[in-house]
Every structure is written in structure tokens, then in C-alpha cells.
Amino acid sequence: MINIVFLFDSIFTVVGMINGLSDDPNAALVLMIIAVVISVGIMLLFTHPVGKFVNKRHSSKV
């Protein structure tokens, strides 16, 4: 669930950053898609290391 929240946060951030960047709406769409793909990729890269960290340190779950 938290990944979905961060995903939408990334999308809203990109929308705010590209507002007025280009007159072409397709360019904005491509930039948003790239940003979402990159953010999901970063989240996937860190899923396993963070899971291992949390499993070793049960107090960090709180």
C-alpha cells in the first residue's frame, strides 16, 4: 500500500514539474511515463534489501 502512495506522489510531483515545460502535451505524457517507470524501478530495486533489514531488526517495523 505504501508503494502505491509513493507512486502517486511521484506522479503528482512530475505533473507539477512539467506544467508549462512544453506546449506539446505528448512530451509531457512521455516525461510522466518515464518518471513513473524510473520510480517503480527504484522501489523494486530496494524492496529486497529493505525487507531483509526489517526482518533482522523487528523493532524497525514500528
PDB file of N, H, CA, C and O in Angstrom:
ATOM      1  N   MET A   1       0.824  -1.197   0.000  1.00  0.00           N
ATOM      2  CA  MET A   1       0.000   0.000   0.000  1.00  0.00           C
ATOM      3  C   MET A   1       0.867   1.259   0.000  1.00  0.00           C
ATOM      4  O   MET A   1       0.571   2.236  -0.688  1.00  0.00           O
ATOM      5  N   ILE A   2       1.943   1.213   0.787  1.00  0.00           N
ATOM      6  H   ILE A   2       2.183   0.419   1.345  1.00  0.00           H
ATOM      7  CA  ILE A   2       2.809   2.397   0.869  1.00  0.00           C
ATOM      8  C   ILE A   2       3.481   2.672  -0.475  1.00  0.00           C
ATOM      9  O   ILE A   2       3.732   3.828  -0.815  1.00  0.00           O
ATOM     10  N   ASN A   3       3.773   1.621  -1.239  1.00  0.00           N
ATOM     11  H   ASN A   3       3.568   0.682  -0.962  1.00  0.00           H
ATOM     12  CA  ASN A   3       4.363   1.821  -2.567  1.00  0.00           C
ATOM     13  C   ASN A   3       3.399   2.545  -3.498  1.00  0.00           C
ATOM     14  O   ASN A   3       3.819   3.363  -4.316  1.00  0.00           O
ATOM     15  N   ILE A   4       2.118   2.248  -3.377  1.00  0.00           N
ATOM     16  H   ILE A   4       1.776   1.583  -2.713  1.00  0.00           H
ATOM     17  CA  ILE A   4       1.118   2.930  -4.205  1.00  0.00           C
ATOM     18  C   ILE A   4       1.058   4.408  -3.847  1.00  0.00           C
ATOM     19  O   ILE A   4       0.938   5.262  -4.726  1.00  0.00           O
ATOM     20  N   VAL A   5       1.143   4.708  -2.547  1.00  0.00           N
ATOM     21  H   VAL A   5       1.241   4.015  -1.833  1.00  0.00           H
ATOM     22  CA  VAL A   5       1.134   6.108  -2.111  1.00  0.00           C
ATOM     23  C   VAL A   5       2.335   6.849  -2.698  1.00  0.00           C
ATOM     24  O   VAL A   5       2.194   7.959  -3.212  1.00  0.00           O
ATOM     25  N   PHE A   6       3.512   6.235  -2.621  1.00  0.00           N
ATOM     26  H   PHE A   6       3.627   5.334  -2.204  1.00  0.00           H
ATOM     27  CA  PHE A   6       4.704   6.875  -3.171  1.00  0.00           C
ATOM     28  C   PHE A   6       4.643   6.984  -4.691  1.00  0.00           C
ATOM     29  O   PHE A   6       5.158   7.943  -5.266  1.00  0.00           O
ATOM     30  N   LEU A   7       4.024   6.017  -5.337  1.00  0.00           N
ATOM     31  H   LEU A   7       3.606   5.238  -4.870  1.00  0.00           H
ATOM     32  CA  LEU A   7       3.871   6.079  -6.781  1.00  0.00           C
ATOM     33  C   LEU A   7       3.032   7.287  -7.182  1.00  0.00           C
ATOM     34  O   LEU A   7       3.404   8.040  -8.083  1.00  0.00           O
ATOM     35  N   PHE A   8       1.894   7.468  -6.507  1.00  0.00           N
ATOM     36  H   PHE A   8       1.591   6.856  -5.776  1.00  0.00           H
ATOM     37  CA  PHE A   8       1.054   8.624  -6.822  1.00  0.00           C
ATOM     38  C   PHE A   8       1.750   9.932  -6.463  1.00  0.00           C
ATOM     39  O   PHE A   8       1.575  10.938  -7.150  1.00  0.00           O
ATOM     40  N   ASP A   9       2.533   9.925  -5.397  1.00  0.00           N
ATOM     41  H   ASP A   9       2.676   9.108  -4.839  1.00  0.00           H
ATOM     42  CA  ASP A   9       3.296  11.116  -5.034  1.00  0.00           C
ATOM     43  C   ASP A   9       4.274  11.476  -6.150  1.00  0.00           C
ATOM     44  O   ASP A   9       4.433  12.649  -6.490  1.00  0.00           O
ATOM     45  N   SER A  10       4.922  10.469  -6.713  1.00  0.00           N
ATOM     46  H   SER A  10       4.793   9.516  -6.436  1.00  0.00           H
ATOM     47  CA  SER A  10       5.857  10.714  -7.817  1.00  0.00           C
ATOM     48  C   SER A  10       5.134  11.264  -9.040  1.00  0.00           C
ATOM     49  O   SER A  10       5.629  12.169  -9.712  1.00  0.00           O
ATOM     50  N   ILE A  11       3.969  10.715  -9.318  1.00  0.00           N
ATOM     51  H   ILE A  11       3.567   9.980  -8.772  1.00  0.00           H
ATOM     52  CA  ILE A  11       3.197  11.185 -10.476  1.00  0.00           C
ATOM     53  C   ILE A  11       2.791  12.631 -10.300  1.00  0.00           C
ATOM     54  O   ILE A  11       2.938  13.432 -11.222  1.00  0.00           O
ATOM     55  N   PHE A  12       2.279  12.980  -9.122  1.00  0.00           N
ATOM     56  H   PHE A  12       2.159  12.330  -8.372  1.00  0.00           H
ATOM     57  CA  PHE A  12       1.851  14.365  -8.876  1.00  0.00           C
ATOM     58  C   PHE A  12       3.030  15.329  -8.914  1.00  0.00           C
ATOM     59  O   PHE A  12       2.896  16.462  -9.376  1.00  0.00           O
ATOM     60  N   THR A  13       4.179  14.882  -8.430  1.00  0.00           N
ATOM     61  H   THR A  13       4.288  13.961  -8.054  1.00  0.00           H
ATOM     62  CA  THR A  13       5.373  15.722  -8.472  1.00  0.00           C
ATOM     63  C   THR A  13       5.789  16.000  -9.906  1.00  0.00           C
ATOM     64  O   THR A  13       6.122  17.134 -10.251  1.00  0.00           O
ATOM     65  N   VAL A  14       5.771  14.977 -10.738  1.00  0.00           N
ATOM     66  H   VAL A  14       5.500  14.056 -10.458  1.00  0.00           H
ATOM     67  CA  VAL A  14       6.149  15.155 -12.142  1.00  0.00           C
ATOM     68  C   VAL A  14       5.163  16.077 -12.848  1.00  0.00           C
ATOM     69  O   VAL A  14       5.565  16.941 -13.627  1.00  0.00           O
ATOM     70  N   VAL A  15       3.890  15.897 -12.580  1.00  0.00           N
ATOM     71  H   VAL A  15       3.564  15.195 -11.947  1.00  0.00           H
ATOM     72  CA  VAL A  15       2.881  16.764 -13.209  1.00  0.00           C
ATOM     73  C   VAL A  15       3.139  18.218 -12.835  1.00  0.00           C
ATOM     74  O   VAL A  15       3.053  19.106 -13.683  1.00  0.00           O
ATOM     75  N   GLY A  16       3.451  18.458 -11.579  1.00  0.00           N
ATOM     76  H   GLY A  16       3.521  17.737 -10.890  1.00  0.00           H
ATOM     77  CA  GLY A  16       3.748  19.819 -11.150  1.00  0.00           C
ATOM     78  C   GLY A  16       5.012  20.377 -11.771  1.00  0.00           C
ATOM     79  O   GLY A  16       5.085  21.566 -12.080  1.00  0.00           O
ATOM     80  N   MET A  17       6.022  19.511 -11.958  1.00  0.00           N
ATOM     81  H   MET A  17       5.962  18.545 -11.707  1.00  0.00           H
ATOM     82  CA  MET A  17       7.292  19.966 -12.516  1.00  0.00           C
ATOM     83  C   MET A  17       7.200  20.264 -14.009  1.00  0.00           C
ATOM     84  O   MET A  17       7.869  21.173 -14.501  1.00  0.00           O
ATOM     85  N   ILE A  18       6.376  19.508 -14.734  1.00  0.00           N
ATOM     86  H   ILE A  18       5.832  18.770 -14.335  1.00  0.00           H
ATOM     87  CA  ILE A  18       6.353  19.686 -16.186  1.00  0.00           C
ATOM     88  C   ILE A  18       5.261  20.642 -16.644  1.00  0.00           C
ATOM     89  O   ILE A  18       5.143  20.925 -17.837  1.00  0.00           O
ATOM     90  N   ASN A  19       4.470  21.137 -15.718  1.00  0.00           N
ATOM     91  H   ASN A  19       4.565  20.907 -14.749  1.00  0.00           H
ATOM     92  CA  ASN A  19       3.413  22.066 -16.081  1.00  0.00           C
ATOM     93  C   ASN A  19       4.024  23.303 -16.749  1.00  0.00           C
ATOM     94  O   ASN A  19       4.760  24.050 -16.105  1.00  0.00           O
ATOM     95  N   GLY A  20       3.735  23.517 -17.987  1.00  0.00           N
ATOM     96  H   GLY A  20       3.137  22.910 -18.510  1.00  0.00           H
ATOM     97  CA  GLY A  20       4.266  24.655 -18.727  1.00  0.00           C
ATOM     98  C   GLY A  20       5.645  24.432 -19.306  1.00  0.00           C
ATOM     99  O   GLY A  20       6.231  25.354 -19.873  1.00  0.00           O
ATOM    100  N   LEU A  21       6.177  23.223 -19.177  1.00  0.00           N
ATOM    101  H   LEU A  21       5.700  22.474 -18.716  1.00  0.00           H
ATOM    102  CA  LEU A  21       7.511  22.938 -19.701  1.00  0.00           C
ATOM    103  C   LEU A  21       7.530  22.925 -21.227  1.00  0.00           C
ATOM    104  O   LEU A  21       8.481  23.387 -21.857  1.00  0.00           O
ATOM    105  N   SER A  22       6.469  22.392 -21.796  1.00  0.00           N
ATOM    106  H   SER A  22       5.696  22.016 -21.284  1.00  0.00           H
ATOM    107  CA  SER A  22       6.384  22.296 -23.244  1.00  0.00           C
ATOM    108  C   SER A  22       4.940  22.512 -23.679  1.00  0.00           C
ATOM    109  O   SER A  22       4.002  22.187 -22.952  1.00  0.00           O
ATOM    110  N   ASP A  23       4.783  23.059 -24.860  1.00  0.00           N
ATOM    111  H   ASP A  23       5.546  23.323 -25.451  1.00  0.00           H
ATOM    112  CA  ASP A  23       3.434  23.257 -25.388  1.00  0.00           C
ATOM    113  C   ASP A  23       2.843  21.958 -25.923  1.00  0.00           C
ATOM    114  O   ASP A  23       1.631  21.846 -26.105  1.00  0.00           O
ATOM    115  N   ASP A  24       3.700  20.989 -26.172  1.00  0.00           N
ATOM    116  H   ASP A  24       4.685  21.081 -26.024  1.00  0.00           H
ATOM    117  CA  ASP A  24       3.266  19.706 -26.715  1.00  0.00           C
ATOM    118  C   ASP A  24       2.810  18.792 -25.581  1.00  0.00           C
ATOM    119  O   ASP A  24       3.639  18.398 -24.760  1.00  0.00           O
ATOM    120  N   PRO A  25       1.532  18.440 -25.501  1.00  0.00           N
ATOM    121  CA  PRO A  25       1.067  17.567 -24.414  1.00  0.00           C
ATOM    122  C   PRO A  25       1.650  16.162 -24.483  1.00  0.00           C
ATOM    123  O   PRO A  25       1.733  15.484 -23.459  1.00  0.00           O
ATOM    124  N   ASN A  26       2.054  15.713 -25.657  1.00  0.00           N
ATOM    125  H   ASN A  26       1.987  16.264 -26.489  1.00  0.00           H
ATOM    126  CA  ASN A  26       2.671  14.388 -25.778  1.00  0.00           C
ATOM    127  C   ASN A  26       4.033  14.337 -25.099  1.00  0.00           C
ATOM    128  O   ASN A  26       4.412  13.308 -24.540  1.00  0.00           O
ATOM    129  N   ALA A  27       4.761  15.431 -25.146  1.00  0.00           N
ATOM    130  H   ALA A  27       4.453  16.266 -25.600  1.00  0.00           H
ATOM    131  CA  ALA A  27       6.062  15.483 -24.482  1.00  0.00           C
ATOM    132  C   ALA A  27       5.885  15.355 -22.972  1.00  0.00           C
ATOM    133  O   ALA A  27       6.671  14.683 -22.306  1.00  0.00           O
ATOM    134  N   ALA A  28       4.863  15.993 -22.441  1.00  0.00           N
ATOM    135  H   ALA A  28       4.224  16.539 -22.982  1.00  0.00           H
ATOM    136  CA  ALA A  28       4.590  15.897 -21.006  1.00  0.00           C
ATOM    137  C   ALA A  28       4.201  14.473 -20.631  1.00  0.00           C
ATOM    138  O   ALA A  28       4.622  13.972 -19.588  1.00  0.00           O
ATOM    139  N   LEU A  29       3.413  13.827 -21.455  1.00  0.00           N
ATOM    140  H   LEU A  29       3.071  14.234 -22.302  1.00  0.00           H
ATOM    141  CA  LEU A  29       2.995  12.456 -21.188  1.00  0.00           C
ATOM    142  C   LEU A  29       4.190  11.514 -21.182  1.00  0.00           C
ATOM    143  O   LEU A  29       4.304  10.657 -20.306  1.00  0.00           O
ATOM    144  N   VAL A  30       5.071  11.669 -22.147  1.00  0.00           N
ATOM    145  H   VAL A  30       4.978  12.366 -22.859  1.00  0.00           H
ATOM    146  CA  VAL A  30       6.264  10.817 -22.218  1.00  0.00           C
ATOM    147  C   VAL A  30       7.128  11.028 -20.983  1.00  0.00           C
ATOM    148  O   VAL A  30       7.646  10.062 -20.423  1.00  0.00           O
ATOM    149  N   LEU A  31       7.291  12.264 -20.554  1.00  0.00           N
ATOM    150  H   LEU A  31       6.870  13.049 -21.009  1.00  0.00           H
ATOM    151  CA  LEU A  31       8.094  12.553 -19.369  1.00  0.00           C
ATOM    152  C   LEU A  31       7.465  11.939 -18.115  1.00  0.00           C
ATOM    153  O   LEU A  31       8.178  11.419 -17.257  1.00  0.00           O
ATOM    154  N   MET A  32       6.150  11.996 -18.007  1.00  0.00           N
ATOM    155  H   MET A  32       5.571  12.418 -18.704  1.00  0.00           H
ATOM    156  CA  MET A  32       5.471  11.393 -16.858  1.00  0.00           C
ATOM    157  C   MET A  32       5.642   9.876 -16.855  1.00  0.00           C
ATOM    158  O   MET A  32       5.872   9.279 -15.804  1.00  0.00           O
ATOM    159  N   ILE A  33       5.532   9.260 -18.013  1.00  0.00           N
ATOM    160  H   ILE A  33       5.345   9.745 -18.867  1.00  0.00           H
ATOM    161  CA  ILE A  33       5.692   7.808 -18.104  1.00  0.00           C
ATOM    162  C   ILE A  33       7.107   7.402 -17.711  1.00  0.00           C
ATOM    163  O   ILE A  33       7.295   6.429 -16.981  1.00  0.00           O
ATOM    164  N   ILE A  34       8.086   8.132 -18.185  1.00  0.00           N
ATOM    165  H   ILE A  34       7.933   8.923 -18.778  1.00  0.00           H
ATOM    166  CA  ILE A  34       9.481   7.840 -17.841  1.00  0.00           C
ATOM    167  C   ILE A  34       9.695   7.976 -16.342  1.00  0.00           C
ATOM    168  O   ILE A  34      10.355   7.133 -15.734  1.00  0.00           O
ATOM    169  N   ALA A  35       9.148   9.025 -15.737  1.00  0.00           N
ATOM    170  H   ALA A  35       8.613   9.710 -16.231  1.00  0.00           H
ATOM    171  CA  ALA A  35       9.318   9.235 -14.303  1.00  0.00           C
ATOM    172  C   ALA A  35       8.676   8.113 -13.495  1.00  0.00           C
ATOM    173  O   ALA A  35       9.250   7.662 -12.504  1.00  0.00           O
ATOM    174  N   VAL A  36       7.505   7.662 -13.902  1.00  0.00           N
ATOM    175  H   VAL A  36       7.039   8.029 -14.707  1.00  0.00           H
ATOM    176  CA  VAL A  36       6.828   6.580 -13.182  1.00  0.00           C
ATOM    177  C   VAL A  36       7.614   5.284 -13.320  1.00  0.00           C
ATOM    178  O   VAL A  36       7.779   4.555 -12.342  1.00  0.00           O
ATOM    179  N   VAL A  37       8.094   4.994 -14.507  1.00  0.00           N
ATOM    180  H   VAL A  37       7.960   5.586 -15.301  1.00  0.00           H
ATOM    181  CA  VAL A  37       8.871   3.764 -14.715  1.00  0.00           C
ATOM    182  C   VAL A  37      10.146   3.790 -13.876  1.00  0.00           C
ATOM    183  O   VAL A  37      10.508   2.782 -13.268  1.00  0.00           O
ATOM    184  N   ILE A  38      10.816   4.913 -13.838  1.00  0.00           N
ATOM    185  H   ILE A  38      10.523   5.732 -14.331  1.00  0.00           H
ATOM    186  CA  ILE A  38      12.040   5.022 -13.039  1.00  0.00           C
ATOM    187  C   ILE A  38      11.735   4.866 -11.552  1.00  0.00           C
ATOM    188  O   ILE A  38      12.455   4.158 -10.848  1.00  0.00           O
ATOM    189  N   SER A  39      10.676   5.518 -11.064  1.00  0.00           N
ATOM    190  H   SER A  39      10.091   6.093 -11.637  1.00  0.00           H
ATOM    191  CA  SER A  39      10.352   5.430  -9.642  1.00  0.00           C
ATOM    192  C   SER A  39       9.942   4.013  -9.249  1.00  0.00           C
ATOM    193  O   SER A  39      10.315   3.543  -8.173  1.00  0.00           O
ATOM    194  N   VAL A  40       9.187   3.328 -10.094  1.00  0.00           N
ATOM    195  H   VAL A  40       8.885   3.709 -10.968  1.00  0.00           H
ATOM    196  CA  VAL A  40       8.815   1.942  -9.807  1.00  0.00           C
ATOM    197  C   VAL A  40      10.059   1.052  -9.824  1.00  0.00           C
ATOM    198  O   VAL A  40      10.198   0.164  -8.984  1.00  0.00           O
ATOM    199  N   GLY A  41      10.948   1.284 -10.764  1.00  0.00           N
ATOM    200  H   GLY A  41      10.836   2.006 -11.447  1.00  0.00           H
ATOM    201  CA  GLY A  41      12.190   0.516 -10.816  1.00  0.00           C
ATOM    202  C   GLY A  41      13.039   0.695  -9.573  1.00  0.00           C
ATOM    203  O   GLY A  41      13.599  -0.270  -9.053  1.00  0.00           O
ATOM    204  N   ILE A  42      13.138   1.922  -9.095  1.00  0.00           N
ATOM    205  H   ILE A  42      12.684   2.707  -9.517  1.00  0.00           H
ATOM    206  CA  ILE A  42      13.908   2.180  -7.869  1.00  0.00           C
ATOM    207  C   ILE A  42      13.259   1.487  -6.676  1.00  0.00           C
ATOM    208  O   ILE A  42      13.948   0.899  -5.843  1.00  0.00           O
ATOM    209  N   MET A  43      11.930   1.559  -6.598  1.00  0.00           N
ATOM    210  H   MET A  43      11.371   2.037  -7.275  1.00  0.00           H
ATOM    211  CA  MET A  43      11.242   0.876  -5.499  1.00  0.00           C
ATOM    212  C   MET A  43      11.478  -0.624  -5.553  1.00  0.00           C
ATOM    213  O   MET A  43      11.687  -1.258  -4.519  1.00  0.00           O
ATOM    214  N   LEU A  44      11.448  -1.198  -6.752  1.00  0.00           N
ATOM    215  H   LEU A  44      11.278  -0.683  -7.592  1.00  0.00           H
ATOM    216  CA  LEU A  44      11.674  -2.634  -6.881  1.00  0.00           C
ATOM    217  C   LEU A  44      13.105  -3.022  -6.516  1.00  0.00           C
ATOM    218  O   LEU A  44      13.336  -4.089  -5.948  1.00  0.00           O
ATOM    219  N   LEU A  45      14.062  -2.157  -6.841  1.00  0.00           N
ATOM    220  H   LEU A  45      13.874  -1.290  -7.302  1.00  0.00           H
ATOM    221  CA  LEU A  45      15.453  -2.434  -6.503  1.00  0.00           C
ATOM    222  C   LEU A  45      15.673  -2.484  -4.992  1.00  0.00           C
ATOM    223  O   LEU A  45      16.472  -3.282  -4.502  1.00  0.00           O
ATOM    224  N   PHE A  46      14.963  -1.632  -4.263  1.00  0.00           N
ATOM    225  H   PHE A  46      14.314  -0.984  -4.661  1.00  0.00           H
ATOM    226  CA  PHE A  46      15.180  -1.535  -2.823  1.00  0.00           C
ATOM    227  C   PHE A  46      14.234  -2.396  -1.998  1.00  0.00           C
ATOM    228  O   PHE A  46      14.347  -2.419  -0.772  1.00  0.00           O
ATOM    229  N   THR A  47      13.312  -3.100  -2.629  1.00  0.00           N
ATOM    230  H   THR A  47      13.221  -3.082  -3.624  1.00  0.00           H
ATOM    231  CA  THR A  47      12.357  -3.908  -1.880  1.00  0.00           C
ATOM    232  C   THR A  47      13.050  -5.011  -1.088  1.00  0.00           C
ATOM    233  O   THR A  47      12.795  -5.169   0.105  1.00  0.00           O
ATOM    234  N   HIS A  48      13.910  -5.763  -1.730  1.00  0.00           N
ATOM    235  H   HIS A  48      14.117  -5.635  -2.700  1.00  0.00           H
ATOM    236  CA  HIS A  48      14.572  -6.885  -1.060  1.00  0.00           C
ATOM    237  C   HIS A  48      15.520  -6.419   0.050  1.00  0.00           C
ATOM    238  O   HIS A  48      15.442  -6.952   1.157  1.00  0.00           O
ATOM    239  N   PRO A  49      16.413  -5.447  -0.195  1.00  0.00           N
ATOM    240  CA  PRO A  49      17.295  -5.002   0.894  1.00  0.00           C
ATOM    241  C   PRO A  49      16.528  -4.430   2.090  1.00  0.00           C
ATOM    242  O   PRO A  49      16.902  -4.675   3.237  1.00  0.00           O
ATOM    243  N   VAL A  50      15.479  -3.685   1.837  1.00  0.00           N
ATOM    244  H   VAL A  50      15.175  -3.485   0.905  1.00  0.00           H
ATOM    245  CA  VAL A  50      14.704  -3.120   2.937  1.00  0.00           C
ATOM    246  C   VAL A  50      13.984  -4.238   3.690  1.00  0.00           C
ATOM    247  O   VAL A  50      13.911  -4.212   4.919  1.00  0.00           O
ATOM    248  N   GLY A  51      13.454  -5.216   2.959  1.00  0.00           N
ATOM    249  H   GLY A  51      13.513  -5.238   1.961  1.00  0.00           H
ATOM    250  CA  GLY A  51      12.803  -6.351   3.607  1.00  0.00           C
ATOM    251  C   GLY A  51      13.757  -7.127   4.497  1.00  0.00           C
ATOM    252  O   GLY A  51      13.391  -7.520   5.605  1.00  0.00           O
ATOM    253  N   LYS A  52      14.982  -7.354   4.024  1.00  0.00           N
ATOM    254  H   LYS A  52      15.280  -7.035   3.124  1.00  0.00           H
ATOM    255  CA  LYS A  52      15.979  -8.050   4.837  1.00  0.00           C
ATOM    256  C   LYS A  52      16.325  -7.244   6.084  1.00  0.00           C
ATOM    257  O   LYS A  52      16.472  -7.808   7.169  1.00  0.00           O
ATOM    258  N   PHE A  53      16.456  -5.932   5.934  1.00  0.00           N
ATOM    259  H   PHE A  53      16.337  -5.474   5.053  1.00  0.00           H
ATOM    260  CA  PHE A  53      16.773  -5.064   7.069  1.00  0.00           C
ATOM    261  C   PHE A  53      15.670  -5.128   8.123  1.00  0.00           C
ATOM    262  O   PHE A  53      15.952  -5.253   9.314  1.00  0.00           O
ATOM    263  N   VAL A  54      14.437  -5.043   7.690  1.00  0.00           N
ATOM    264  H   VAL A  54      14.209  -4.941   6.722  1.00  0.00           H
ATOM    265  CA  VAL A  54      13.303  -5.049   8.614  1.00  0.00           C
ATOM    266  C   VAL A  54      13.165  -6.410   9.292  1.00  0.00           C
ATOM    267  O   VAL A  54      12.854  -6.477  10.481  1.00  0.00           O
ATOM    268  N   ASN A  55      13.390  -7.486   8.558  1.00  0.00           N
ATOM    269  H   ASN A  55      13.643  -7.432   7.592  1.00  0.00           H
ATOM    270  CA  ASN A  55      13.291  -8.817   9.156  1.00  0.00           C
ATOM    271  C   ASN A  55      14.371  -9.074  10.205  1.00  0.00           C
ATOM    272  O   ASN A  55      14.140  -9.811  11.163  1.00  0.00           O
ATOM    273  N   LYS A  56      15.542  -8.475  10.031  1.00  0.00           N
ATOM    274  H   LYS A  56      15.730  -7.876   9.252  1.00  0.00           H
ATOM    275  CA  LYS A  56      16.615  -8.627  11.022  1.00  0.00           C
ATOM    276  C   LYS A  56      16.377  -7.758  12.242  1.00  0.00           C
ATOM    277  O   LYS A  56      16.768  -8.127  13.350  1.00  0.00           O
ATOM    278  N   ARG A  57      15.743  -6.613  12.058  1.00  0.00           N
ATOM    279  H   ARG A  57      15.425  -6.313  11.159  1.00  0.00           H
ATOM    280  CA  ARG A  57      15.524  -5.656  13.134  1.00  0.00           C
ATOM    281  C   ARG A  57      14.019  -5.456  13.305  1.00  0.00           C
ATOM    282  O   ARG A  57      13.429  -4.554  12.710  1.00  0.00           O
ATOM    283  N   HIS A  58      13.419  -6.297  14.111  1.00  0.00           N
ATOM    284  H   HIS A  58      13.898  -7.030  14.594  1.00  0.00           H
ATOM    285  CA  HIS A  58      11.959  -6.298  14.253  1.00  0.00           C
ATOM    286  C   HIS A  58      11.431  -4.992  14.821  1.00  0.00           C
ATOM    287  O   HIS A  58      10.282  -4.634  14.563  1.00  0.00           O
ATOM    288  N   SER A  59      12.236  -4.275  15.585  1.00  0.00           N
ATOM    289  H   SER A  59      13.169  -4.566  15.794  1.00  0.00           H
ATOM    290  CA  SER A  59      11.757  -3.009  16.160  1.00  0.00           C
ATOM    291  C   SER A  59      11.586  -1.932  15.090  1.00  0.00           C
ATOM    292  O   SER A  59      10.890  -0.942  15.316  1.00  0.00           O
ATOM    293  N   SER A  60      12.214  -2.116  13.927  1.00  0.00           N
ATOM    294  H   SER A  60      12.779  -2.921  13.743  1.00  0.00           H
ATOM    295  CA  SER A  60      12.071  -1.116  12.858  1.00  0.00           C
ATOM    296  C   SER A  60      10.736  -1.220  12.134  1.00  0.00           C
ATOM    297  O   SER A  60      10.394  -0.338  11.347  1.00  0.00           O
ATOM    298  N   LYS A  61       9.968  -2.293  12.388  1.00  0.00           N
ATOM    299  H   LYS A  61      10.246  -3.010  13.028  1.00  0.00           H
ATOM    300  CA  LYS A  61       8.656  -2.422  11.767  1.00  0.00           C
ATOM    301  C   LYS A  61       7.700  -1.362  12.270  1.00  0.00           C
ATOM    302  O   LYS A  61       6.799  -0.936  11.547  1.00  0.00           O
ATOM    303  N   VAL A  62       7.891  -0.941  13.492  1.00  0.00           N
ATOM    304  H   VAL A  62       8.623  -1.287  14.079  1.00  0.00           H
ATOM    305  CA  VAL A  62       7.023   0.071  14.078  1.00  0.00           C
ATOM    306  C   VAL A  62       7.359   1.383  13.452  1.00  0.00           C
ATOM    307  O   VAL A  62       6.753   2.401  13.788  1.00  0.00           O
TER     308      VAL A  62
END
